[in-house]
Amino acid sequence: MGGRIGAQSEPGKGSTFWFELPLQRATAQALDVPTQATPAPGTGVALAGLRFLVVEDSDTHRELLCQALTLEGARVATAVNGQQAVQRLAATPAGYDAVLMDLQMPVMDGLTSTRQIRGALGLRSLPVIALFRQLLAGLGPRYGGVVAATRADLARGERAGAARRLHQLRGHAANLCALELQRQAGLLEKAILQGETDLDERLRDLELNLADLIAASEPWLSPDPDS
């Protein structure tokens, strides 16, 4: 559904986490208001009127997300595991515009919860957005060397293999809502399949963008302060 996510961290000073989501305003037919977190004084209204369900077992991460959303004018309800999220949605199926779902939680994980939301509850059009710790954890180990490997494939004339690597990166970037990375990987994949050879600058830009995202993900991958 699009969007961006990022983080900045400075030793001894703290971390800043942010994300942007393009969402439509709620319709007049969906006025079942969820339990709200106490809003902080906002600095913007980008999400004014929108209702989010944040599903996250970490108290710290849940609070960070609630603060970020309420600062942009959103109304926020929370759940600490997937089972609680399913119960909330069953009680008020029209009560939310989007769900932010952690993947790994006790009682019921995010994937199982999402299957129940789509299946048993029938909420197939409700956006369920995966929170990114598990996805980010695989970014560096799996894709940190993808540009170097792509260059090696191209040097050997293995264009199909190079395109396949970028296709996989594009899919992972889409799951992270890393839209610029997704765009770069997709354009390079297309260029390789079309036989283009002037790729060095675009590969370098992709490599820099990927390195920035991996670096920005580090605060999310540190040990959970609540554990």
C-alpha positions in Angstrom: 0.0 0.0 0.0 3.1 2.3 -0.1 4.8 4.3 2.6 8.2 4.9 4.1 10.0 3.9 7.3 13.2 4.9 8.8 15.2 5.4 12.0 18.0 7.6 13.2 20.2 6.8 16.2 23.0 8.7 18.0 25.0 7.0 20.8 24.4 8.6 24.1 21.5 10.7 22.9 18.8 8.3 21.8 16.9 7.1 18.7 14.1 8.5 16.5 11.8 6.2 14.6 9.4 7.4 11.9 7.1 6.1 9.1 4.7 7.6 6.6 1.6 5.9 5.3 -0.7 7.1 2.5 -4.3 6.3 3.7 -7.7 7.5 2.7 -10.0 9.2 5.2 -12.6 7.1 6.9 -16.1 7.1 5.5 -19.2 8.3 7.4 -20.4 4.7 7.6 -17.5 3.6 9.8 -18.0 5.6 13.0 -17.5 2.8 15.5 -14.8 4.5 17.6 -12.1 2.3 19.2 -10.6 2.8 22.6 -8.1 5.5 22.2 -4.6 6.1 23.5 -4.1 9.4 25.2 -2.9 11.7 22.3 0.1 13.9 22.7 0.1 17.4 21.4 0.5 17.0 17.6 2.9 18.6 15.2 0.8 17.7 12.1 -2.5 16.3 10.9 -1.3 13.9 8.1 -3.3 11.1 9.7 -6.2 13.2 11.2 -9.3 11.2 11.6 -7.7 7.8 10.9 -8.0 4.9 13.3 -5.2 2.5 13.9 -4.9 -0.8 15.8 -1.3 -1.3 17.0 -0.6 -4.9 17.8 2.8 -5.2 19.5 3.9 -7.2 22.6 6.8 -4.9 23.4 5.7 -2.1 25.7 8.5 0.2 24.4 7.8 -0.3 20.7 4.1 -0.1 21.2 4.4 3.3 23.0 6.7 4.6 20.3 4.2 3.7 17.6 1.3 5.2 19.5 3.2 8.5 20.0 4.2 8.7 16.4 0.7 8.1 15.2 -1.0 10.4 17.7 1.4 13.2 16.8 0.0 13.1 13.3 -3.6 13.3 14.5 -4.5 9.6 14.4 -6.6 7.7 16.9 -4.9 4.6 18.3 -6.0 1.5 20.0 -3.6 -1.3 21.1 -3.4 -5.0 21.5 -0.5 -7.0 23.0 -0.9 -10.1 20.9 -2.7 -11.4 17.9 -5.5 -13.1 19.8 -6.4 -9.8 21.4 -6.3 -8.1 18.0 -8.7 -10.6 16.5 -11.1 -10.1 19.5 -11.0 -6.3 19.1 -11.7 -6.6 15.4 -14.5 -9.1 15.9 -16.1 -6.7 18.3 -15.8 -3.6 16.0 -15.1 -4.8 12.5 -15.6 -1.3 11.0 -13.7 0.4 13.8 -10.2 0.7 12.2 -8.7 2.0 9.0 -5.5 0.0 9.4 -3.7 -2.5 11.6 0.0 -2.3 12.4 0.9 -5.9 13.2 4.0 -7.3 14.9 4.9 -10.7 13.4 6.4 -12.5 16.5 4.3 -12.4 19.6 3.2 -14.7 22.4 -0.3 -16.3 22.5 -0.9 -15.7 18.8 1.7 -14.5 16.3 1.0 -11.9 13.6 0.7 -14.2 10.7 -1.9 -16.4 12.4 -3.8 -13.4 13.5 -3.8 -12.0 10.0 -5.1 -15.2 8.5 -8.0 -15.1 11.0 -8.7 -11.5 10.2 -8.8 -12.3 6.5 -10.6 -15.6 6.9 -12.8 -16.0 9.9 -13.6 -12.3 10.2 -13.8 -11.7 6.5 -11.9 -8.4 6.7 -10.1 -8.8 3.3 -9.9 -5.1 2.5 -8.6 -4.0 5.9 -4.9 -3.0 5.5 -2.7 -5.1 7.8 0.8 -3.7 7.8 3.6 -5.9 9.2 5.9 -4.3 11.7 9.4 -4.6 10.6 11.8 -6.2 13.1 11.8 -9.6 11.6 11.8 -8.3 8.0 14.7 -5.9 8.9 16.6 -8.7 10.6 16.9 -10.5 7.3 17.8 -7.4 5.2 21.5 -7.2 6.0 22.5 -10.9 6.1 20.5 -11.8 3.0 20.8 -8.7 0.8 23.9 -6.7 2.1 26.0 -8.2 -0.6 23.4 -8.3 -3.4 24.9 -5.5 -5.5 28.3 -7.1 -5.4 26.8 -10.4 -6.4 24.8 -8.8 -9.2 28.0 -7.2 -10.6 29.7 -10.6 -10.5 26.7 -12.2 -12.3 26.9 -9.5 -15.0 30.6 -9.9 -15.4 30.0 -13.6 -16.1 27.2 -12.8 -18.5 24.6 -14.3 -16.2 22.0 -11.6 -16.7 19.1 -13.9 -15.7 20.7 -14.6 -12.3 21.4 -10.9 -11.8 17.8 -10.0 -12.6 16.6 -12.7 -10.2 18.6 -11.2 -7.3 17.2 -7.8 -7.9 13.7 -9.2 -8.2 14.0 -10.8 -4.8 15.4 -7.6 -3.3 12.5 -5.7 -4.8 10.0 -8.0 -3.1 11.7 -7.7 0.3 11.8 -3.9 -0.1 8.1 -3.8 -0.9 7.4 -5.8 2.3 9.3 -3.1 4.2 7.5 -0.2 2.3 11.0 0.9 1.3 9.6 2.5 -1.9 12.7 4.0 -3.3 14.7 0.8 -2.8 11.9 -1.1 -4.4 11.8 1.3 -7.4 15.6 1.2 -7.9 15.7 -2.6 -7.8 12.7 -2.9 -10.2 14.2 -0.5 -12.7 17.6 -2.3 -12.6 15.9 -5.7 -13.0 14.1 -4.4 -16.1 17.2 -2.8 -17.5 19.2 -6.0 -17.1 16.4 -8.1 -18.8 16.3 -5.6 -21.6 20.0 -6.0 -22.2 21.2 -2.6 -21.1 24.9 -2.3 -20.2 25.3 1.2 -18.7 24.4 0.1 -15.1 27.3 1.2 -12.9 25.8 4.4 -11.6 22.4 2.9 -10.9 24.0 -0.1 -9.1 26.1 2.3 -7.0 23.0 4.4 -6.1 21.1 1.2 -5.1 24.1 0.0 -3.0 24.2 3.3 -1.1 20.4 3.3 -0.5 20.5 -0.3 0.7 23.4 0.5 3.0 21.6 3.5 4.5 18.5 1.3 5.2 20.5 -1.4 6.8 22.2 1.2 9.0 18.9 2.8 9.9 17.5 -0.6 10.9 20.1 -1.2 13.6 18.1 0.4 16.5 15.2 -1.9 15.8 17.4 -5.0 15.9 19.0 -4.3 19.3 17.8 -6.4 22.2 14.2 -5.7 23.3 14.4 -3.5 26.4 11.2 -5.1 27.7 12.5 -8.6 27.5 
